């Protein structure tokens, strides 16, 4: 899901949050590293604090900061409505935001991540994005913008396991097609030169926001996932070069000198462009799979759908087509499994019950076939009554 580009990239130092009139009731919950205040309720405060704690450890798998160096628990505050959120921001920064924001102050005890109640998916994406910025700036107040925002987008699809209390990385490709259009010239937007990205200041990032976000994400994805270990080393050297006491400009320069100057810029850029062009989004993989299936290339179609499912397991289309593929292979039990998974993910019921009925008929499970086909007719008689009835007549005749 492509995010609105309204994150806390441009928050200045302002008066502390204590100016907010304490007219609201906030429930509070603390973990080892977070103090969460929630106007939404005690359960929400606890759940969100645990999510932030899980994210902290995932983020630190990449950065390896000493968590014991945090002088205070990191604070987060959540409002029950956007109106109360807006009122709060008007008091502390004299502005509002359309999304969550991380307010950073020289005194970390006054800094806080601030958000409001939204739908669960949007809330978690914003929490992960701003949660990363809070994490990074707690240790390095002025990291290079490409690293700060690129990693924040990189982590937006992280999944939570509430039972285990952990966060697991899941790749975010929401910006991939936008970035591909930028680098291959099919977009009206031009890519930002590497040296400009590395030295980007806030005003320049703001003026190039439509390219800055996808390109910052793309840089992180490329440097972490490239098959070239020299390029992988760039990201680790960049992290090692961060200085908690440095300004944005100095950290940007230090990172360039420590990590990037050893690589030939043109070769690095060409490798980046190739990497971006070869990556496939969920949508592209699904379309490839459909085309391959229609052409009778079952093995290729299966590979496309399996790869798509590694990116998203919540979409019914790959499951449905895996059902078709296994039906064609006469793997009826496996086909049955995939069709039922497709149903659970929101596939069209009449269509999928008809497929289940045909599959059961081919597998000589006639009682199941009758039940599925009758359900198909009940759900959509205008589309399926004739062909479903033909199979029923064969079974019952």
N, C-alpha and C positions, 0 to 999 in steps of 0.2 A: 504494500500500500504506500503510494507516494505521499510524503508528508508535506504539509504547508511549510514553506521556509520562513518560519517566524520564531526561531529559537533565540535563546538569550545570547546571541553573538555580540550584541552591541550595548550591553548594560554597563553603565558607568558607576564609579563609586559614589554612593549617595548616603543620606542620613540613615542611621541604623533602624532596623525594623521595630525597635521598641517604641517608635512614635505611634504605632498603630493603637488605636483605642481598644482596650480589652473588653469589648462588649460581647464577644462571641465566646462560646464554650468549646474548648478544645480538649479532646481526650489525648492522653499522652502514653507513648510506649517507647521503651529504650531497649536497644540491643547493645552488643559490645562496642559498636562503632557509630550508632545512629540514635538520635532522639527525634521521634516523629510526633508531631502535633496534628490532630485531625478533627476538623469540625464535623466530619462525616460520621464519626463514631469510634468507639473503642476497638471494635473488631477490625475496622479499616486501618486504624493506627498500627495495630499489631501486624496485620497482614502486610502492610506497606513497608514497615520497618524490616520485617523478615526478607522481603524481596530486595530491599536496598542492601541488606547485609549479604545476601547471596550474590548480588551483582558485584559488590565490592571485591569478593574473592575471585570471581571470574575475571574482572578487569585486571586484578593484580597478578593473575596468571601471565599476563602480557608485560606488565610494567615492573613487577618485583620491587615495589616500594616496601619500606619497613613500616608496617601498620602500627607498630608500637610508638612510632614517632608522632602520631596524631595527638595534638595537645588536648583536644576536646572531642566529644561526640559530634558528628556532623548532623546538622539540623535540617529537617524538612517540615513544611507546613502545608496543609491541604484544606481548602474551603469547600463548603457544601454546594455553593453556587458560583457561577462566573461573576455575578454582580458583586458578591462580597470579595471575591478575588480582585476584581477591578478596583474596588474601593481601597483595598489594602495597597495595591501597587501605586495607586494615585497618591497615597500618603507617603510612601517611601521612595518612589522614583519619579513621581509626577507623570507617569505614563501607564498605559495598559498593555497587555500582551494577549494574543489570540491562543497562546499555548503556554505550557509551563515555562518557568524561568529560574535560572540560578542566579541569585544575588550574591556577589562576591565582595567582601570587605577585607581590608588589611587585617583586621581582627577576625580570625576564623570562627570564633564563638558567635559573632554577629552574622556570619554568612548563612544563607539558607536556600534550599530548593523550595520553590513555592508553586503550588498547582491547585486544581479544583476538580470537583467530581465531573467525570465524563463517562462515556461508555467504556466498558472494561478494556477493549482492545486499544482504543486511543489513549486511555490512561496509562497502560503499560508501556506503549511505545514512547510516550512523552517521558515517563519515569526513567526508562532505560537511557534515552538520549541525554536528558538533563542530569540524570544520576551519574553518567560517565563524566560529564563536565565538572560536576561537583567533586567527584573522586579525583580527577586529574589536577584540578586547581587547588585542592586541599594540600597537595604535595608540591606542585609547580604552578604558582599563581599565573604565570604568563608563558604558557607553552605556545609554539607556533600554531597559527590558526588552522592550517591544513591538517595538522595532527589532531588537534582538539576536536574539530568538527567532523573530520573524516572518520575517526574512531567512534564518535558518538553515533553517526549513521550506521557504521559497520555493526554496532551492537543492537540495533533497533529490533531485530527479529529473535533475540535471545528468548529461550523458553524457560519457564519456571516449573520446578517439581516441588510442589508444596509439601509432599510427604517427606521427601529427603532434605528439603530446605536448601536446594542448590539451583543455580542457574546454568543452563547449558547453551553453548553457542549454536546458533542456527544462522545460516548465511542470509544476508539481506541483499537482494538484487533489485530493489525497487527503483534505483537510479540507473540501472544498466542500460536500458534502451535509450534513455535520454543522453547518457554519456556516449553511447555508440553513435548516435546521430551527430553529436558535437565533433567527435574525432574523425568520423568519415566524411564530414562536410555536407551531410544531408540536412543539417539544421541551419537555421539562420544565425545561430550562435557560434562564436569562434572559441576554440580552446584557449586557456590561459597558459602562457609560456611558463616553463618549469621554474626558471629563476624568479618569476613574479609570484608563483604559488608559494615558493619557499620563503619569500620575504614579505608575504601579504600582510598589510595592516588592516585595521578594522574598516576604515573608510573605503578602501579599495575592494575589500570583500563585499561590503554592502552594495557597491556599485556594480559588482559582477556576480550577484548572488545566484542567478539562474545557472551559471556555469560552475561557480565555486563549489557548491554542495556536491553535485555529482562527481566533479573532478577530484575533490578532496577524498570522497569515499573511494573512488577508483584508485587513487594513489595507495591508500591503505590496503585495499584488496590485492592490488598488483604486488606490492612489496612483501606482503605476507604469503601470497599463494604462488608466486612465480617459481618455476622449476629451477631457476638460476639462483644458486645459493649466495652469490655476490649481491644480488638484489634483495634477498631476504635479510642479509646482514645490514643493509642500509637502515631498515626500520629499527633493528636492535641497537645499532650505533646511534641512531637519532634519539632513541629513548635514553640511552646512557649519557648523551650530551646535555640533557636538560638540566638547568641550574635553577633551583628554587629562588635564588636571589636576583636572577637576571630579569631584565625587561623583555617585552615581546620582541623588540628589534634585536636585542643581544642573543636571546635564545634562538631566534630564527637564523642568525648568522652563525652561531656556534654549531647548530645542527647541520647547516650546509657544509661548514668546514670539516666537521667530524665524519660526516656520513656520505655526502653527495659529491664532493669535489674529486673523489678518486675514480668516479665513473665518467666515461665519455658521454656528454649530455645527449648528443644526437642519437647514439646507440641506445641509451636508456629510454629516450622518448619513443624511438621506434619499437622497442620491446614492449613498452606500455601500450602503444596503439595496437600492436598485434594481439596482446593479451586481451584488451577490451573487445576487439573485433571477434575473437574466437569464443568468448564467453556467451552462453545462451541463457536467456531468461526462462522462467517457468512457462510463460505464454508461448515462446518460440519452441521450446521442447515439446509442449503439448501439440502444437500445430505440426511440427515435424512428425510426431508419432502418428497423428491422424492421417497425414499424407502417406506415410510409409505403410500404415495398415491398409489404406485404400488401394495401394499399389501391390499388396500381397507380400510385402517384406516384413514378415512377422518378427523375425529376430531383431531387425533394426528398430521396428516400432516398439518392441519390448524394452530395448535399451533406452530409447528416448523417454518412455513413460516411467521407467525405474529411476532415471536421473531426475525427472521432474518431481517424483515423489520425495526425493531427497531434499528438495527445496521447499515443497509444500505438501503436507499430508492431509490437508483439510479440504481439498478440492476433489470432487467426485469423478471428474473426467478421466484421469489416468486409471482409476480403479475400474471404471466401466469398460474402458478399452482393454484393460488387462483381462477382464472377463471374456470379451469377444475373442481375444487372442488365444486364450486357453480353451475356449469352446472350439475354435477352429483346429486346435491341436488334439481335440478329444480328451483334454484334461478336465473332465466335467466337475470333479470335486473342487479343483482350484478355481475354475470358472465361477462356480456357485459362491465360493468365498469372496471373490472380487466383486461380484454383483451385489452381494449383501453389504460389503464395505462401501460401495458406491451409494447404496440406499442410505446408509448411516451418515454419509457426507452430504446428502441433499440431492441425489440424482432424481430425475423425474420418475415418479413412482410407477405410473402406468407402463412406461417404456421398460423400466428395469424389471418389473414383475413379469412382463411379457418375455424378456430375455431369460429370466429365471425359469419360466415355464418351458420355453423351448429347450433350454439346457437340461432340465429334469426329464423332459420327454426323450431326448437323445440318450440320456443315462438310464432309461427304463425305470425311472422313479415316477410312475404314473400318478400315484396319489398326490405327490408334491406338485406335479405338473398341473393337475386339475385345480388344485388350490390356487396356484399362482395365476393361471389363466382366467379363472373366475374372478379373482381380485382385479386383474387387468381390465376385464369387461366392466366391472363395477366402477372402477376409477375413471375410465375414459371409453365409454361404449362407442362413441362416434368414430374414434380412430382405430379401435382394436377389436370390435365385436366380430367382424367377419373373419379375420385371419385367426383370432384366438379360438373362435367357435370351430373353425376347420380342424384345428388340432384336437380340440375336445371331442369332436365327432369321431376322429380316428381312434382316440383312446377308448371312448365309450361304445364304439361300434364293434 
